[in-house]
Amino acid sequence: MAAFRRLASIVNRLNVWSAPRNEPCGAQTTTGGRTQRCLAVGMCLATGGAVAFYLYNDMYSQRCRKRMGYSFSGRDLLPVLTAVEAQQKTRPFDFEEGDVYMSSHEQRFRLFSSVEYEGQLYMTPQNFIESVTMSEPRNKKPWMSLTKQELEKTLVDTPAVWQGTSKLFRNLRERGIIAYTEYLFLLCILTKPHAGFKIAFNMFDADGNQMVDKREFLVLQEIFRKKNEKKGRKGDVEKSAQLSMQLYGYQVAPINSRAEEGMMIDTTLLVHFFGKKGKAELTFDDFYRFMDNLQTEVLEIEFLTYSKGMTTISEEDFARILLRYTNVENISSYLDNVRQSIPDEKGITFDEFRSFFQFLNNLEDFAIAMQMYNFASRSIGQDEFGRAVYVATGLKLTRHLVHTIFKIFDVDHDDQLSYKEFIGIMKDRLHRGGRGYKTAERFTSFKSCMKKELAGSR
């Protein structure tokens, strides 16, 4: 229709229809009007034919595309519809297998992330929860590209840190963004014992004033970027640079001034910790509460998935949860152990469930205690196991919980525990699909944990 309107405008300016009917086309006049009118008539015919051909081709193409399963139409190619161009930008180019090397954490972050802003990928709070409780995204879609205004709107509902609860991520759902470096930080929190929370806080508190400001917290991102630059990547150079862009963004220089800090992209964690203006400071009490709430929230989600609204989960479901994200190939044999050894289901409460995973966060200390029994050539029964847990972690596991653990891993049915097998499997479970820590190494500082998470499976 726009073509017809432009054609009518041209014809009107040339006064095609104002010529006397008895004047032959091509006759000479003082103004040359006849020539113009003849030229206009020719343009009408040519343009009309072109429009008719376009419409026919469009309708024919639509029928063909429908038969082939495509949903777009010829109108999508018109330059006036800029929304199509924006849609195509919502998915940065992906990588073929072998194009560029990625660690297990990088692969998982890209798999679960759903938002892109200025070329950098982000998770939403919902994406993060799914990444640590599910093997695959619930509903994988192309990355959604945000404008600056959309990003600011996304962060409006982020509460202050003193308002945080163990439902923070579930309440925010899609209203927020989490950068890759923050994703690694959150993974470390999930595997950190409560005794290590102070170490984590002191890592950020550079000036030792028992408060962490935004600039001190942002040092974390710089550590990750420098670590990434040093190790380099194998594969296509251009795609390696693209991957680094997707994970770390444009900012690669240290933050030395407030002006440079203002150029940083605010995320859910930054707004939660330091407020919308970035002027608030984080106390240890607030930091401790955030870490404890995050651990609790993830455990609640896993527990509720199996409890179906009840106050307990079955011993068999407890075994299923323990063996998720591990390298165990024949899980059914472990489940059979539980069915045969615990025929009368009593159930595992959330308090028992949580205490076990708090124990897992102290697994390295527990391993040392277990080695002492091994060196003394003493068998490890349920009493010895419970005592080792208490000595290493200060946690008292219930007798029923210890009994259930033994029945899961007692493959020889001799009421004894193979602590090497148990610890090996639980290390995999602790890191939720990421790389297990090397047995010969023991990392006690938060900095070591962060570097380990960054290194991934390299």
For each residue, the residues with C-beta under 8 A, 3 or more apart:
1: 4 5
2: 5 6
3: 6 7 47 51
4: 1 7 8 51
5: 1 2 8 9
6: 2 3 9 10
7: 3 4 10 11 43 44 47 48
8: 4 5 11 12
9: 5 6 12 13
10: 6 7 13 14 40 43
11: 7 8 14 16 17 40 44
12: 8 9 15
13: 9 10
14: 10 11 36 37 39 40
15: 12 18 19 33 36 37
16: 11 19 37 40 41 44
17: 11
18: 15
19: 15 16 23 33 34 37
20: 23
21:
22:
23: 19 20 27 34
24: 27 34
25: 34 37 38 41
26: 34 35 38
27: 23 24 34
28: 34
29: 32 33 34
30:
31:
32: 29 35 36
33: 15 19 29 36 37
34: 19 23 24 25 26 27 28 29 37 38
35: 26 32 38 39
36: 14 15 32 33 39 40
37: 14 15 16 19 25 33 34 40 41
38: 25 26 34 35 41 42
39: 14 35 36 42 43
40: 10 11 14 16 36 37 43 44
41: 16 25 37 38 44 45
42: 38 39 45 46
43: 7 10 39 40 46 47
44: 7 11 16 40 41 47 48
45: 41 42 48 49
46: 42 43 49 50
47: 3 7 43 44 50 51
48: 7 44 45 51 52
49: 45 46 52 53
50: 46 47 53 54
51: 3 4 47 48 54 55
52: 48 49 55 56
53: 49 50 56 57
54: 50 51 57 58
55: 51 52 58 59
56: 52 53 59 60
57: 53 54 60 61 74
58: 54 55 61 62 73 74 75
59: 55 56 62 63
60: 56 57 63 64
61: 57 58 64 65 73 74
62: 58 59 65 66 73 74
63: 59 60 66 67
64: 60 61 67 68
65: 61 62 68 69 70 71 72 73
66: 62 63 69 70
67: 63 64
68: 64 65
69: 65 66
70: 65 66
71: 65
72: 65 76 84
73: 58 61 62 65 76
74: 57 58 61 62 77
75: 58 78 81
76: 72 73 81 84
77: 74
78: 75 81
79: 82
80:
81: 75 76 78 84 85
82: 79 85 86
83: 86 87
84: 72 76 81 87 88
85: 81 82 88 89
86: 82 83 89 90 145
87: 83 84 90
88: 84 85 91
89: 85 86 145
90: 86 87 116 142 143 144 145
91: 88 94 116 142 143
92: 116 119 121 143 242 246
93: 242
94: 91
95: 99 100 102 239 243
96: 99
97:
98: 235
99: 95 96 235 236 239
100: 95 233 234 235 236 239 240 243
101: 233 234 235
102: 95 106 107 110 243 456
103: 106 107 435 455 456 457 458
104: 107 108 433 434 435 456 457
105: 108 109 183 184 187 434 453 454 456 457
106: 102 103 109 110 180 243 247 456
107: 102 103 104 110 111
108: 104 105 111 112 131 433 434
109: 105 106 112 113 121 123 131 180 183 247
110: 102 106 107 113 121 246
111: 107 108 131 136 137 140
112: 108 109 123 127 128 130 131 137
113: 109 110 121 122 123 127 143
114: 123 124 127 137 141 143 144
115: 121 122 123 124 143 144 146 177
116: 90 91 92 119 120 121 122 143 144 145 146 246
117: 120 122 145 146 151 177 265
118: 249 250 265
119: 92 116 245 246 249 250
120: 116 117 179 245 246 247 248 249 250 265
121: 92 109 110 113 115 116 143 180 246 247
122: 113 115 116 117 177 178 179 267
123: 109 112 113 114 115 127 128 131 177 178 183
124: 114 115 127 128 172 173 174 175 176 177 178
125: 128 129 168 169 170 172 173 174 175 176 178 268
126: 129 130 169 172 173 174
127: 112 113 114 123 124 130 131 137 178
128: 112 123 124 125 131 132 169 178 183 186
129: 125 126 132 133 169 170 297 298 301
130: 112 126 127 133 134 137 138
131: 108 109 111 112 123 127 128 134 183
132: 128 129 187 190 298 432
133: 129 130 298 301 302 305
134: 130 131 137 138
135: 324 325 433
136: 111 140
137: 111 112 114 127 130 134 140
138: 130 134
139:
140: 111 136 137
141: 114 144
142: 90 91
143: 90 91 92 113 114 115 116 121
144: 90 114 115 116 141
145: 86 89 90 116 117
146: 115 116 117 150 151 154 177
147: 150 151
148: 151 152
149: 152 153
150: 146 147 153 154
151: 117 146 147 148 154 155 177 265 266
152: 148 149 155 156
153: 149 150 156
154: 146 150 151 175 176 177
155: 151 152 158 175 176 177 266 267 268 271 276
156: 152 153 175
157: 172 175 176
158: 155 172 175 176 268 271 272 276
159: 163 164 168 272
160: 163 164 272 275 280
161: 164 272 273 280 282 286 289 290
162: 286
163: 159 160
164: 159 160 161 168 272 286 289 290 293
165: 168 171 293
166: 293 294 296 297 300
167: 170 171 297
168: 125 159 164 165 171 172 272 293 294 297
169: 125 126 128 129 172 173 294 297
170: 125 129 167 173 297 301
171: 165 167 168
172: 124 125 126 157 158 168 169 175 176 268
173: 124 125 126 169 170
174: 124 125 126
175: 124 125 154 155 156 157 158 172
176: 124 125 154 155 157 158 172 267 268
177: 115 117 122 123 124 146 151 154 155 267 268
178: 122 123 124 125 127 128 182 183 186 267 268 269
179: 120 122 182 183 221 249 265 267
180: 106 109 121 183 184 224 247 248
181: 184 185 220 221 224 225 248
182: 178 179 185 186 267 269
183: 105 109 123 128 131 178 179 180 186 187
184: 105 180 181 187 188 224 450 453 454
185: 181 182 188 189 220 269 450
186: 128 178 182 183 189 190 294
187: 105 132 183 184 190 191 431 432 434 453
188: 184 185 191 192 200 446 449 450 453
189: 185 186 192 200 291 294 295
190: 132 186 187 294 295 298 432
191: 187 188 361 430 431 449
192: 188 189 196 197 200 291 361 446 449
193: 196 358 361 362 393
194: 197 292 358 361
195: 198 362
196: 192 193 199 200 444 446
197: 192 194 200 201 287 288 291 292
198: 195 201 202 284 288
199: 196 202 203 444 445 446
200: 188 189 192 196 197 203 204 287 291 446
201: 197 198 204 205 212 284 287 288
202: 198 199 205
203: 199 200 445 446 447 450
204: 200 201 212 216 217 219 220 282
205: 201 202 208 209 210 211 212 216
206: 216 219
207: 216
208: 205
209: 205
210: 205 283 284
211: 205 281 282 283
212: 201 204 205 216 217 273 281 282 287
213: 216 217 274 281 282
214: 217 218 261 270 273 274 278 279
215: 218 219 255 261
216: 204 205 206 207 212 213 219
217: 204 212 213 214 220 270 273 274 282
218: 214 215 221 222 255 261 264
219: 204 206 215 216 222 223 255
220: 181 185 204 217 223 224 450
221: 179 181 218 224 225 248 251
222: 218 219 225 226 254 255
223: 219 220 226 227 450
224: 180 181 184 220 221 227 228 248 450 454
225: 181 221 222 228 229 248 251 252
226: 222 223 229 230
227: 223 224 230 231 451 454 455
228: 224 225 231 244 247 248 454
229: 225 226 232 252
230: 226 227
231: 227 228 455 458
232: 229
233: 100 101 240 243 244
234: 100 101
235: 98 99 100 101 239 240
236: 99 100 239 240
237: 240 241
238: 241 242
239: 95 99 100 235 236 242 243
240: 100 233 235 236 237 243 244
241: 237 238 244 245
242: 92 93 238 239 245 246
243: 95 100 102 106 233 239 240 246 247
244: 228 233 240 241 247 248
245: 119 120 241 242 248 249 250
246: 92 110 116 119 120 121 242 243
247: 106 109 120 121 180 228 243 244
248: 120 180 181 221 224 225 228 244 245 251 252
249: 118 119 120 179 245 265
250: 118 119 120 245
251: 221 225 248 255 263 264
252: 225 229 248
253: 260
254: 222
255: 215 218 219 222 251 260 261 264
256: 260
257: 260 261
258: 261 262
259: 262 263
260: 253 255 256 257 263 264
261: 214 215 218 255 257 258 264 278
262: 258 259
263: 251 259 260
264: 218 251 255 260 261 270
265: 117 118 120 151 179 249
266: 151 155 270 271 276 278
267: 122 155 176 177 178 179 182 270 271
268: 125 155 158 172 176 177 178 271 272
269: 178 182 185 272 273
270: 214 217 264 266 267 273 274 278
271: 155 158 266 267 268 274 275 276
272: 158 159 160 161 164 168 268 269 290
273: 161 212 214 217 269 270 280 282 286 290
274: 213 214 217 270 271 278 279 280 281 282
275: 160 271 278 279 280
276: 155 158 266 271
277: 280
278: 214 261 266 270 274 275
279: 214 274 275
280: 160 161 273 274 275 277
281: 211 212 213 274
282: 161 204 211 212 213 217 273 274 286 287
283: 210 211 286 287
284: 198 201 210 287 288
285: 288 289
286: 161 162 164 273 282 283 289 290
287: 197 200 201 212 282 283 284 290 291
288: 197 198 201 284 285 291 292
289: 161 164 285 286 292 293
290: 161 164 272 273 286 287 293 294
291: 189 192 197 200 287 288 294 295
292: 194 197 288 289 295 296
293: 164 165 166 168 289 290 296 297
294: 166 168 169 186 189 190 290 291 297 298
295: 189 190 291 292 298 299 357 358 361
296: 166 292 293 299 300 354
297: 129 166 167 168 169 170 293 294 300 301
298: 129 132 133 190 294 295 301 302
299: 295 296 302 303 350 353 354 357
300: 166 296 297 303 304 350
301: 129 133 170 297 298 304 305
302: 133 298 299 305 306 321
303: 299 300 306 307 313 350 353
304: 300 301 307 309
305: 133 301 302
306: 302 303 313 314 317 320 321
307: 303 304 310 311 312 313 350
308:
309: 304
310: 307 313 347
311: 307 347 349 350
312: 307 346 347 348 349
313: 303 306 307 310 317 318 321 347 348 353
314: 306 317 318 345 347 348
315: 318 319 338 342 345 346 347 348 404 407
316: 319 320 335 338 339 345
317: 306 313 314 320 321
318: 313 314 315 321 322 348 353 404 408
319: 315 316 322 323 334 335 338 404 408
320: 306 316 317 323 324 331 335
321: 302 306 313 317 318 324
322: 318 319 326 408 425 426 429
323: 319 320 326 328 331 334 425 429
324: 135 320 321 429
325: 135 428 429 431 432 433
326: 322 323 425 428 429
327: 425 428
328: 323 331 334 425
329:
330: 333 334
331: 320 323 328 334 335
332: 335 336
333: 330 336 337 411
334: 319 323 328 330 331 337 338 408 409 411
335: 316 319 320 331 332 338 339
336: 332 333 339 340
337: 333 334 340 341 407 408 409 410 411 413
338: 315 316 319 334 335 341 342 404 407 408
339: 316 335 336 342 343
340: 336 337 343
341: 337 338 407 410 413
342: 315 338 339 345 346 403 404 407
343: 339 340
344:
345: 314 315 316 342
346: 312 315 342 400
347: 310 311 312 313 314 315
348: 312 313 314 315 318 352 353 400 401 404
349: 311 312 352 353
350: 299 300 303 307 311 353 354
351: 354 355
352: 348 349 355 356 397 398 400 401
353: 299 303 313 318 348 349 350 356 357
354: 296 299 350 351 357 358
355: 351 352 358 359 395 396 397 398 401
356: 352 353 359 360 397 401 405
357: 295 299 353 354 360 361
358: 193 194 295 354 355 361 362 393 395
359: 355 356 362 363 366 389 393 395 397
360: 356 357 363 426 429 430
361: 191 192 193 194 295 357 358 430
362: 193 195 358 359 365 366 392 393 395
363: 359 360 366 367 423 426 427 430
364: 367 368 437 442 443 444
365: 362 368 369 392 393
366: 359 362 363 369 370 388 389 392 393 423
367: 363 364 370 371 419 423
368: 364 365 371 372 392
369: 365 366 372 373 388 391 392
370: 366 367 373 374 380 388 419 423
371: 367 368 374 375
372: 368 369 375 376
373: 369 370 376 378 379 380 384 388 419
374: 370 371 377 378 380 419
375: 371 372
376: 372 373
377: 374
378: 373 374 384
379: 373 384 416
380: 370 373 374 384 385 388 416 417 419
381: 384 385 415 416 417
382: 385 386 399 402 403 406 415
383: 386 387
384: 373 378 379 380 381 387 388
385: 380 381 382 388 389 402 405 406 417
386: 382 383 389 390 396 397 399 402
387: 383 384 390 391
388: 366 369 370 373 380 384 385 391 392
389: 359 366 385 386 392 393 395 396 397 402
390: 386 387 393 394 395 396 397
391: 369 387 388
392: 362 365 366 368 369 388 389
393: 193 358 359 362 365 366 389 390
394: 390
395: 355 358 359 362 389 390
396: 355 386 389 390
397: 352 355 356 359 386 389 390 401 402 405
398: 352 355 401 402
399: 382 386 402 403
400: 346 348 352 403 404
401: 348 352 355 356 397 398 404 405
402: 382 385 386 389 397 398 399 405 406
403: 342 382 399 400 406 407
404: 315 318 319 338 342 348 400 401 407 408
405: 356 385 397 401 402 408 409 417
406: 382 385 402 403 409 410 415 417
407: 315 337 338 341 342 403 404 410
408: 318 319 322 334 337 338 404 405
409: 334 337 405 406 417 418 421 422 425
410: 337 341 406 407 413 414 415 416 417
411: 333 334 337 418
412: 416
413: 337 341 410
414: 410
415: 381 382 406 410
416: 379 380 381 410 412
417: 380 381 385 405 406 409 410 422
418: 409 411 421 422
419: 367 370 373 374 380 422 423
420: 423 424
421: 409 418 424 425
422: 409 417 418 419 425 426
423: 363 366 367 370 419 420 426 427 439
424: 420 421 427 428 436 439
425: 322 323 326 327 328 409 421 422 428 429
426: 322 360 363 422 423 429 430
427: 363 423 424 430 431 436 437
428: 325 326 327 424 425 431 436
429: 322 323 324 325 326 360 425 426 432
430: 191 360 361 363 426 427 436
431: 187 191 325 427 428 434 435 436 437
432: 132 187 190 325 429
433: 104 108 135 325
434: 104 105 108 187 431 453 456 457
435: 103 104 431 455 456 457
436: 424 427 428 430 431
437: 364 427 431 441 443 452
438: 441
439: 423 424
440:
441: 437 438
442: 364
443: 364 437 448 449 452
444: 196 199 364 448
445: 199 203 448 449
446: 188 192 196 199 200 203 449 450
447: 203 450 451
448: 443 444 445 451 452
449: 188 191 192 443 445 446 452 453
450: 184 185 188 203 220 223 224 446 447 453 454
451: 227 447 448 454 455
452: 437 443 448 449 455
453: 105 184 187 188 434 449 450 456
454: 105 184 224 227 228 450 451
455: 103 227 231 435 451 452 458
456: 102 103 104 105 106 434 435 453
457: 103 104 105 434 435
458: 103 231 455
